[in-house]
Amino acid sequence: MLNSARRTVICLLLALCALAAPSATAFAEGPQPTVRPCAQHDVCVGISPGPGTPAPGHTVPGGGGGGGDGVVPMCSWNGQQWPCWDDDLGWFSTDDGCYYIASAPQPPAGDPAWAGHQPSDGAVYEVNCRGTGGQLTPKPVQFFADPPVAPRPLVRPRDLMNQVIDQWGFLPPALHAAPGDTAVVGSPVWLWYDRTDRTYGDRTNSLSGGGLTVTVKATRTPVTWTVDDGSGSFTCTDATTPYSKDLPASATAPCSHTFKVSSARARDQKFNLTARYDWHIEATRSDTGAKFADFLIRMEGAQIVTLRVAEVQVLN
């Protein structure tokens, strides 16, 4: 099994308590399927391979697709050129035409993969070998006391991308509603979340290393609110304008919801409001100009807003 198979689906469970300060980081290690929401605070990734991005282990001979000119050199074996490094397969050996990469995570001590050795003796590697026709064949994992292939200095584009995202430190939005305790049927409820540099604002940043520059762009999508009063979900383009008691009576909320029924029959006689938005991440590399990552980081609200909704009785 390829090392990437252990890294394909990333769903970072950030089920933190309300007093914690959660953060979200997306780690992309190649084209990946969409990850469905798996926790209140989660990272949902759906990567689409960009133009010129080969599937793992399917680099075209001589094409340099495994790493890019000037970043990953090409290795010659059996009359063909293969990238000396592949993000999913590891380092290429010209002795046997195989790629070697340390298993991540390493097997536990005592696992048959260690072949009687201790973890301190070396490492277990995943092996994928090219055939005479260039086809890729997985081999059983092997133990090596020393790396089977001497690695060349390399900075992986996705490592640089992840560092940029870490620096941004995205946080889930802190949700608010006014009134904050009891709303009235037919009267709009003002909704917003705290606007900070970690919850708002499109951004672009670049990071360089090993002769390679990666540029990462983050675009925040509109906020989607969901209410369990039977009305479903709705989207607000502006959801960061807070309510203030000093506002004139004629002020209109940029983001609001109007309840049409009371919460008398709801669980605990209250309705729940939640919100989410996505950061759309795109990353390109300087050596080829290709986009190598395109995915979403989903940010769920830091808490659930609960409201009691009452009906106003008019007496004649």
N, C-alpha and C positions, 0 to 999 in steps of 0.2 A: 504494500500500500504506500502511496506517495506521502511524503511528509505533509504536503498541503492538505491532505484529507483530514488531518487532525486540526487544521487551522481554517478549514473552509467556512464553517458556519460559526460566526461569532455573535453571541448574544450576551452582552455584559450585564449580568444581573446586578443592579444597583439598588436592591430592596433595602433602603436605609430607613432608619427611624426619622421622625419628623424633625428632630433636633440635629440630625447630622447634616453635613454640607456635602451633598453628592456632587460628583463630577462625571462627565461622560467622555469617553475616548473611543474612536472607531479604529479598528485595526484591519486593514485590508491586505490580504496576502494573495491576490489573484482574483479572477472572476469568480463571483460567489452567488449563490441563490439568495432570495429574499428571506430575511429572518422576521418572523411574525412577533408582535409584542409579547414579551415573556415576563415582564415585571412592571411595577409601577414606574420605575425609572429604568429605561432600557435603551439599548442601541440597536436600531434596526438597519440592517445593511442590505442593499440590493445593488450589487456592482454589475455594470454592463461593460464588457471589454471594448475599449475604443479601437479606432482603426489602427491596424498594424500591431495589435496586441495579440500574440499567439496564445492558444490554450496551453496549459502546463505540459511541458515536454514535447510540444509540437512546433518547435522553432524550425524554420526552413533552413536547410544547410546553406551556409555562406551568407545568410540574410542578416546576421547580427541581431536578431530580434530578442535574444535572451538578455541583453543588457545595454546595447547601444554602443556606437563607435566611440572610442576613447574612454569608455568606462569598463567594459568587460571585453577582454581580448578573445580572439577565436582560437580554438584548438583543432589541430589536424589529426584525423584518425580514419583509417580505412579509405583514404582518398577523398574524404569529405571534411568540411569545416563545421565545427559545432561550438557554440558559446562555452567558454571555459567555466562560466558560472550561469546557473539557471536559478531563479528565485524559488522555484518549487523543488528542484532536484539536487541542488548543491553544486559541488565542484566536479569537473570532468577530468577523468584520467585518460591520458593518451596511451597508457600501457594496455588497458583492457576495454576501452570504449564505454566505461561505466561512470555514472554520476554517483557521488557519495555525499550524504548529508546526515549530520547527527540527528537522531530521533529526538523529537520534542513533544512531550517530555520523555526523558529517559525511562526505560523499564525499571520497576522496583528491584531492589537487591534480591537475588535468588531466582530471578526470572531466567528461563532457559536461554534467552537471548544473550545473556552474559557469558554463556559457554563456560561456566565454572569460575569466572573472574568476579572481582568486586568492582563496584562503581568507581572506586578510587584508582583502579588499574587502567582505566581508559574510558572509552565510550562506545555505545552501540550505534551503528550507522545503517541508514536505509540505502539500498543499492538499486539502481535502475540502469540497465545496460542497453546500448544500441546494438542492433543486429547488423548484419552485413548490408542489408537494404535500408538501414537507418531506423527501422522500427524500434520502439522502446519497450523493454520487457522488465517488469519488476522482479527482483531477486530476493531471497530471504535476507533478513537483517543479519549484520555481521558485527562482531566485536573487533575493535582495533585499539591497541595500546597507544598508538600515535595516529594522527590524522592520515588516512590513506592517500590523500592528495594534498600537496603543499598549497595552501590558499594564497591567492594574490590579494593585495590590498583592494578593498571594495567598499563602496557605500551603496546600499540598496535604496532605490527611490522611495519605496514605501516606508522605510525607516525615517527618512527625512520628512515625509508627509506626516507621519504619526507624531513626530516631534513638534511640528507646527501646530497640529490640532491640540496636543497637550498644552502648548503655550497659551492657546486661546482659552482653555479651561471652561468650556460650556457648562452651564448650570440649568437645571429645570426651573421653569417660571414659578414664582410665588404668586398665587392667585388671590384676587379680592373681588368682593361684590358689595354694592351699596343699594339698598340697605343690607346690612350684614347678618341680620338675624331673622327678621320676618318681612316677607314681601307681600304684595297685595295683587290679587288677580286683576289683570288688565293694566297694571302700572309697570313701566319698564324698569328693569334692574340693571344698574350700571356695572359693567364688568371690565376688569383690567388686570394686568400683572405688572410686577416691578420691572422697570426698564433699567438694565445695567449693561456694562460692556461685555458681560458674559451671557446675556439673554437677548441682545438686540444689536442690529447693525450688520450689514454685509461687510465682508472683509477679504483681503487678499494679502498673502505673505509668501516670501520666498526664503529658502534655506539652502545653503551650499555645503558640499562636502565631497572630497575625493574627485574633484574636477567636474562634479555634477551639481546643477541647480534645479531644485524642484519648486514649482510655484503652485500654491494651494489657494483655491477660492472657495469661500463659504457664503452661501446665499440662504437667508432665512425665509421660509415659506410663511404664508398667513396663518394665523392662529385658528385652530378648529376647536370649538366648544361643543361639549356634549351634555345634554340635560336628560335625566331619566323621568321626565314628565310625559313622555310619549311623543314629544315634538322632534326628537332626533338630534342631529348635529347642524351647526351653522358656522360660517367662517367670518372672522373679522380682520380686515386689513390693518386697522389701527386698534390695538388692544392694550396700549401702554399709557393711555391718558387716565390719570386717577381722578376719582370723584373728590370734590371738596365742598364742604358746607358753605363756603363763600361764593359758590357759583350762583348765578342768577337763576330764578325759577324757570326761565325759558331755555336754559342750557339743555342741549341734547347729547346723550352719550354716544361717542363714536362706536362703542361696542355695547350692546345691551340684549336682554332677553325679556320678553313679556309672557308671563305665565297665563294660560287660559283656564286652568283648573286649579283648585286648591290642593294642598298636600294632605288633606285630612285622611285619605285612604292610603297614602304612601307609607312605606316602612318607617317607623319612628315618626310618622307624620311630617316628614321632611323630604325635599328633593335634593339630589346630588348634582353638582356641576363639576365637570372636569375639563381640562384643556390640554392641548398638545400643539407642537409645531415641529417642523423638521429643519435641520441644517443640510442643505444640498452641497455636498463636497465634490469638487472637481480638482484633479491634480495633473499637471503636465511636467515633462522632463525636458531639460535644456538640450540634451545631446541629440534627440530625434525630433523634439517638438511635439511628440505624441502625448495624448491624454492616456494615462495608465490607471486612473481610478475615477469612478463616478458613482457615488452612493449617498445614502441619506443617514443622518444621525437623528433619531427621533427623541424628542424631549417631552416627557409627560409632566403635567403639573406637579409641583412639589407637595401639594396637598389637595384634598377634595373639599370644595365649598358646599356646605349644607345650608339649606334655607327652608324655613317654614313659610308656606304660602297660604294666606288667609283670604276669605271672600268678605267683601264689605256688604253688609246688609243695610239697605236703604228703607227707612220707615216713612210711610206716608202719613 
